[in-house]
């Protein structure tokens, strides 16, 4: 009976030692990963940050134009409204002159 108790006690001691050893190994790996991450954070903090303004594309292209180009742009924009109105008038006249043909009316024989 003493041998069985001794074997069980020895197995318990070995399993505790194994658990402690694997826990220590995992702890060492976590410390190494933590140190690596801290170095990455320090390296990013030390690197100059160009700022978000230099990364974003410009949104106001008119501001980059010369005064002559801006006046030409305004002149062309002013010409667009009458042209749109003329196009709408022509489209309305065309639709009122020729009603759209339906497929059933096109197939019916004329008398």
Backbone as a printed PyTorch tensor [residue, N CA C, xyz], in Angstrom:
tensor([[[  0.8070,  -1.1850,   0.0000],
         [  0.0000,   0.0000,   0.0000],
         [  0.8610,   1.2630,   0.0000]],

        [[  2.0230,   1.2250,   0.6800],
         [  2.9260,   2.3580,   0.7040],
         [  3.4540,   2.6600,  -0.6840]],

        [[  3.6430,   1.6600,  -1.4960],
         [  4.1690,   1.8470,  -2.8450],
         [  3.1460,   2.5880,  -3.7040]],

        [[  1.8750,   2.2450,  -3.5610],
         [  0.8230,   2.8970,  -4.3410],
         [  0.7350,   4.3670,  -3.9510]],

        [[  0.7760,   4.6710,  -2.6630],
         [  0.6990,   6.0530,  -2.1910],
         [  1.9270,   6.8250,  -2.6740]],

        [[  3.0950,   6.1990,  -2.6180],
         [  4.3200,   6.8420,  -3.0680],
         [  4.2540,   7.1300,  -4.5650]],

        [[  3.7330,   6.1800,  -5.3440],
         [  3.6140,   6.3790,  -6.8000],
         [  2.6250,   7.4910,  -7.1180]],

        [[  1.4950,   7.5200,  -6.3820],
         [  0.5140,   8.5880,  -6.6040],
         [  1.0780,   9.9460,  -6.2220]],

        [[  1.8020,   9.9930,  -5.1100],
         [  2.4130,  11.2400,  -4.6780],
         [  3.4750,  11.7010,  -5.6750]],

        [[  4.2610,  10.7750,  -6.1880],
         [  5.2810,  11.0930,  -7.1810],
         [  4.6320,  11.5860,  -8.4780]],

        [[  3.5380,  10.9680,  -8.8920],
         [  2.8270,  11.4020, -10.1020],
         [  2.2470,  12.8010,  -9.9080]],

        [[  1.7230,  13.0680,  -8.7210],
         [  1.1730,  14.3970,  -8.4430],
         [  2.2750,  15.4420,  -8.4800]],

        [[  3.4460,  15.1370,  -7.9060],
         [  4.5670,  16.0790,  -7.9010],
         [  5.0630,  16.3280,  -9.3210]],

        [[  5.1290,  15.2750, -10.1180],
         [  5.5820,  15.4280, -11.5110],
         [  4.5850,  16.2720, -12.3140]],

        [[  3.2730,  16.0390, -12.1150],
         [  2.2810,  16.8220, -12.8620],
         [  2.2980,  18.2870, -12.4390]],

        [[  2.5140,  18.5600, -11.1560],
         [  2.6090,  19.9560, -10.6960],
         [  3.8590,  20.6040, -11.2780]],

        [[  4.9760,  19.8770, -11.2880],
         [  6.2180,  20.4180, -11.8380],
         [  6.0560,  20.6910, -13.3400]],

        [[  5.3850,  19.7820, -14.0460],
         [  5.1570,  19.9700, -15.4730],
         [  4.2700,  21.1960, -15.7210]],

        [[  3.2270,  21.3550, -14.9080],
         [  2.3420,  22.5130, -15.0520],
         [  3.0870,  23.8130, -14.8040]],

        [[  3.9280,  23.8310, -13.7750],
         [  4.7010,  25.0300, -13.4740],
         [  5.6940,  25.3460, -14.5940]],

        [[  6.3190,  24.3060, -15.1400],
         [  7.2920,  24.5170, -16.2110],
         [  6.6090,  25.0560, -17.4700]],

        [[  5.4510,  24.5030, -17.8260],
         [  4.7530,  24.9870, -19.0240],
         [  4.2070,  26.3980, -18.7990]],

        [[  3.7650,  26.6990, -17.5710],
         [  3.3060,  28.0530, -17.2510],
         [  4.4400,  29.0570, -17.3370]],

        [[  5.6200,  28.6670, -16.8620],
         [  6.7920,  29.5480, -16.9290],
         [  7.2050,  29.7890, -18.3760]],

        [[  7.1300,  28.7520, -19.2050],
         [  7.4760,  28.8980, -20.6270],
         [  6.4980,  29.8520, -21.3070]],

        [[  5.2160,  29.6970, -21.0170],
         [  4.2080,  30.5850, -21.6080],
         [  4.4130,  32.0200, -21.1320]],

        [[  4.7650,  32.1830, -19.8590],
         [  5.0210,  33.5100, -19.3150],
         [  6.2250,  34.1620, -20.0020]],

        [[  7.2550,  33.3970, -20.2400],
         [  8.4360,  33.9300, -20.9330],
         [  8.0950,  34.3420, -22.3700]],

        [[  7.2800,  33.5480, -23.0460],
         [  6.8730,  33.9030, -24.4090],
         [  6.0480,  35.1870, -24.4230]],

        [[  5.1570,  35.3250, -23.4540],
         [  4.3340,  36.5300, -23.3670],
         [  5.1840,  37.7670, -23.0540]],

        [[  6.1740,  37.5990, -22.1920],
         [  7.0690,  38.7260, -21.8980],
         [  7.8530,  39.1490, -23.1330]],

        [[  8.3150,  38.1680, -23.9210],
         [  9.0510,  38.4930, -25.1440],
         [  8.1470,  39.2130, -26.1470]],

        [[  6.9030,  38.7530, -26.2760],
         [  5.9650,  39.4080, -27.1880],
         [  5.6410,  40.8150, -26.7170]],

        [[  5.4830,  40.9900, -25.4070],
         [  5.2060,  42.3030, -24.8450],
         [  6.3630,  43.2600, -25.1040]],

        [[  7.5740,  42.7960, -24.9210],
         [  8.7480,  43.6220, -25.1650],
         [  8.8300,  44.0270, -26.6350]],

        [[  8.5300,  43.0890, -27.5200],
         [  8.5460,  43.3880, -28.9510],
         [  7.5070,  44.4470, -29.3040]],

        [[  6.3260,  44.3190, -28.7380],
         [  5.2770,  45.2990, -29.0050],
         [  5.6290,  46.6720, -28.4330]],

        [[  6.2430,  46.7000, -27.2660],
         [  6.6580,  47.9780, -26.6860],
         [  7.7000,  48.6580, -27.5690]],

        [[  8.6120,  47.8930, -28.1230],
         [  9.6180,  48.4670, -29.0230],
         [  8.9650,  49.0220, -30.2930]],

        [[  7.9450,  48.3190, -30.8060],
         [  7.2430,  48.8240, -31.9860],
         [  6.5260,  50.1340, -31.6830]],

        [[  5.9110,  50.2240, -30.5130],
         [  5.2120,  51.4560, -30.1260],
         [  6.2130,  52.5990, -29.9860]],

        [[  7.3380,  52.3360, -29.3670],
         [  8.3650,  53.3680, -29.2090],
         [  8.9130,  53.8080, -30.5560]],

        [[  9.0840,  52.8660, -31.4830],
         [  9.5990,  53.2190, -32.8040],
         [  8.5950,  54.0810, -33.5640]],

        [[  7.3150,  53.7770, -33.4360],
         [  6.2980,  54.5890, -34.1130],
         [  6.1800,  55.9660, -33.4860]],

        [[  6.3510,  56.0380, -32.1720],
         [  6.2610,  57.3290, -31.5020],
         [  7.4520,  58.2010, -31.8700]],

        [[  8.6090,  57.5930, -32.0940],
         [  9.8010,  58.3550, -32.4430],
         [  9.8040,  58.7780, -33.9040]],

        [[  9.1040,  58.0480, -34.7630],
         [  9.0750,  58.3820, -36.1920],
         [  8.2550,  59.6430, -36.4010]],

        [[  8.7000,  60.5220, -37.3250],
         [  7.9290,  61.7420, -37.5920],
         [  6.6090,  61.3960, -38.2610]],

        [[  5.5430,  62.0350, -37.8040],
         [  4.2050,  61.7970, -38.3450],
         [  3.9030,  62.8770, -39.3750]],

        [[  3.6910,  62.4930, -40.6510],
         [  3.4410,  63.5140, -41.6750],
         [  2.1090,  64.2260, -41.4920]],

        [[  1.2020,  63.6410, -40.7420],
         [ -0.0910,  64.2740, -40.5000],
         [ -1.1360,  63.7980, -41.4760]],

        [[ -2.3970,  63.8340, -41.0640],
         [ -3.4700,  63.3430, -41.9250],
         [ -3.7360,  64.2560, -43.1230]],

        [[ -3.3510,  65.5350, -43.0510],
         [ -3.6310,  66.4510, -44.1550],
         [ -2.8410,  66.0840, -45.4050]],

        [[ -1.6320,  65.5590, -45.2340],
         [ -0.8300,  65.2260, -46.4040],
         [ -1.2950,  63.9260, -47.0580]],

        [[ -2.0300,  63.0760, -46.3140],
         [ -2.4860,  61.8100, -46.8650],
         [ -3.7860,  61.9600, -47.6420]],

        [[ -4.6170,  62.9150, -47.2570],
         [ -5.9210,  63.0710, -47.8960],
         [ -5.7800,  63.8180, -49.2170]],

        [[ -6.5070,  63.3880, -50.2440],
         [ -6.4490,  64.1150, -51.5070],
         [ -7.1600,  65.4550, -51.3700]],

        [[ -6.7610,  66.4280, -52.1450],
         [ -7.4120,  67.7300, -52.0480],
         [ -8.8690,  67.6450, -52.4910]],

        [[ -9.7300,  68.3800, -51.8040],
         [-11.1570,  68.3410, -52.1320],
         [-11.6180,  69.6020, -52.8360]],

        [[-10.8870,  70.6990, -52.7300],
         [-11.2750,  71.9490, -53.3590],
         [-10.3160,  72.2350, -54.5040]],

        [[-10.6620,  71.7610, -55.6940],
         [ -9.7980,  71.9430, -56.8460],
         [ -9.8780,  73.3670, -57.3860]],

        [[-10.9710,  74.0700, -57.1070],
         [-11.1330,  75.4270, -57.6090],
         [-10.1310,  76.3570, -56.9340]],

        [[ -9.8030,  76.1070, -55.6930],
         [ -8.8610,  76.9590, -54.9750],
         [ -7.4690,  76.8890, -55.5900]],

        [[ -7.1450,  75.7870, -56.2580],
         [ -5.8270,  75.6300, -56.8650],
         [ -5.7390,  76.3110, -58.2290]],

        [[ -6.8500,  76.8100, -58.7500],
         [ -6.8550,  77.4460, -60.0690],
         [ -6.3580,  78.8810, -59.9700]],

        [[ -5.8260,  79.3500, -61.0730],
         [ -5.4250,  80.7540, -61.1440],
         [ -6.6790,  81.6120, -61.2750]],

        [[ -6.5770,  82.9010, -61.0260],
         [ -7.7590,  83.7650, -61.1740],
         [ -8.3550,  83.7350, -62.5810]],

        [[ -7.5130,  83.6340, -63.5910],
         [ -8.0250,  83.5470, -64.9740],
         [ -8.7990,  82.2520, -65.1800]],

        [[ -8.2610,  81.1680, -64.6650],
         [ -8.9460,  79.8850, -64.8090],
         [-10.2620,  79.8770, -64.0350]],

        [[-10.2840,  80.5210, -62.8640],
         [-11.5190,  80.5920, -62.0890],
         [-12.5910,  81.3820, -62.8280]],

        [[-12.2030,  82.4960, -63.4510],
         [-13.1980,  83.2870, -64.1810],
         [-13.7110,  82.5210, -65.4000]],

        [[-12.8300,  81.7760, -66.0620],
         [-13.2570,  80.9640, -67.2080],
         [-14.2110,  79.8660, -66.7510]],

        [[-13.9380,  79.2610, -65.6170],
         [-14.8160,  78.2310, -65.0740],
         [-16.1930,  78.8060, -64.7550]],

        [[-16.2400,  79.9730, -64.1410],
         [-17.5260,  80.6080, -63.8480],
         [-18.2870,  80.9520, -65.1180]],

        [[-17.5750,  81.4180, -66.1520],
         [-18.2230,  81.7460, -67.4220],
         [-18.8320,  80.5010, -68.0480]],

        [[-18.0970,  79.4120, -68.0370],
         [-18.6130,  78.1640, -68.6240],
         [-19.7790,  77.6120, -67.8190]],

        [[-19.7080,  77.7330, -66.4960],
         [-20.8380,  77.2880, -65.6710],
         [-22.0840,  78.1180, -65.9650]],

        [[-21.8840,  79.4050, -66.2240],
         [-23.0080,  80.2680, -66.5650],
         [-23.6400,  79.8980, -67.8930]],

        [[-22.8690,  79.3740, -68.8160],
         [-23.4030,  78.9610, -70.1160],
         [-24.1620,  77.6340, -70.0300]],

        [[-23.9360,  76.8720, -68.9970],
         [-24.5750,  75.5580, -68.8900],
         [-26.0850,  75.6490, -68.6830]],

        [[-26.5550,  76.5750, -67.8650],
         [-27.9870,  76.6440, -67.5590],
         [-28.8320,  76.9180, -68.8000]],

        [[-28.4820,  77.9010, -69.6570],
         [-29.2910,  78.0860, -70.8720],
         [-29.2560,  76.8620, -71.7930]],

        [[-28.1240,  76.1980, -71.8680],
         [-28.0390,  75.0090, -72.7190],
         [-28.9190,  73.8800, -72.1740]],

        [[-28.9480,  73.7190, -70.8720],
         [-29.8200,  72.6940, -70.2830],
         [-31.2900,  73.0200, -70.5490]],

        [[-31.6350,  74.3100, -70.4100],
         [-33.0180,  74.7180, -70.6640],
         [-33.3910,  74.4720, -72.1230]],

        [[-32.4780,  74.7720, -73.0420],
         [-32.7390,  74.5450, -74.4700],
         [-32.9140,  73.0530, -74.7470]],

        [[-32.1020,  72.2400, -74.1630],
         [-32.2150,  70.7910, -74.3390],
         [-33.5510,  70.2840, -73.8070]],

        [[-33.9960,  70.7920, -72.6580],
         [-35.2670,  70.3700, -72.0920],
         [-36.4280,  70.8160, -72.9950]],

        [[-36.3540,  72.0340, -73.5630],
         [-37.4080,  72.5150, -74.4600],
         [-37.4990,  71.6490, -75.7060]],

        [[-36.3670,  71.3180, -76.2900],
         [-36.3570,  70.4750, -77.4960],
         [-36.9190,  69.1000, -77.1720]],

        [[-36.5390,  68.5600, -76.0400],
         [-37.0350,  67.2430, -75.6430],
         [-38.5460,  67.2690, -75.4360]],

        [[-39.0540,  68.3390, -74.8140],
         [-40.4980,  68.4500, -74.6040],
         [-41.2450,  68.5890, -75.9300]],

        [[-40.7090,  69.3920, -76.8540],
         [-41.3590,  69.5400, -78.1640],
         [-41.3630,  68.2210, -78.9190]],

        [[-40.2770,  67.5130, -78.8650],
         [-40.1770,  66.2420, -79.5770],
         [-41.1560,  65.2250, -79.0090]],

        [[-41.2970,  65.1780, -77.7090],
         [-42.2180,  64.2040, -77.1160],
         [-43.6770,  64.5800, -77.3810]],

        [[-43.9730,  65.8720, -77.5260],
         [-45.3630,  66.2650, -77.8030],
         [-45.7260,  66.0700, -79.2710]],

        [[-44.7610,  66.1280, -80.1660],
         [-45.0260,  65.9640, -81.5990],
         [-45.2080,  64.4990, -81.9580]],

        [[-44.3600,  63.6490, -81.4940],
         [-44.4360,  62.2230, -81.8360],
         [-44.7180,  61.4210, -80.5830]],

        [[-45.9680,  60.9680, -80.4300],
         [-46.2750,  60.1320, -79.2630],
         [-45.5630,  58.7850, -79.3980]],

        [[-45.1720,  58.1910, -78.3170],
         [-44.4800,  56.9080, -78.3940],
         [-45.4240,  55.8100, -78.8870]],

        [[-44.8870,  54.9620, -79.7420],
         [-45.6800,  53.8450, -80.2750],
         [-45.5730,  52.6720, -79.3260]],

        [[-46.7090,  52.0570, -79.0930],
         [-46.7150,  50.8510, -78.2710],
         [-46.5660,  49.6450, -79.1850]],

        [[-46.0480,  48.5590, -78.7100],
         [-45.8610,  47.3800, -79.5630],
         [-47.1920,  46.8500, -80.1120]],

        [[-48.2830,  46.9390, -79.3820],
         [-49.5770,  46.4410, -79.8550],
         [-50.1030,  47.3000, -81.0000]],

        [[-49.9030,  48.6120, -80.9280],
         [-50.3660,  49.5170, -81.9820],
         [-49.5320,  49.3410, -83.2470]],

        [[-48.2860,  49.0080, -83.1020],
         [-47.4220,  48.8280, -84.2770],
         [-47.7950,  47.5700, -85.0260]],

        [[-48.3260,  46.5380, -84.3610],
         [-48.6400,  45.2670, -85.0030],
         [-50.0530,  45.2380, -85.5820]],

        [[-50.9020,  46.1750, -85.1750],
         [-52.2910,  46.1610, -85.6770],
         [-52.3030,  46.5810, -87.1470]],

        [[-53.0750,  45.8950, -87.9910],
         [-53.1300,  46.2520, -89.4270],
         [-53.9160,  47.5610, -89.6160]],

        [[-53.4270,  48.3420, -90.5550],
         [-54.1060,  49.6090, -90.8640],
         [-55.2580,  49.3610, -91.7930]],

        [[-56.3480,  50.1140, -91.6680],
         [-57.5330,  49.9300, -92.5060],
         [-57.7800,  51.1120, -93.3680]]])
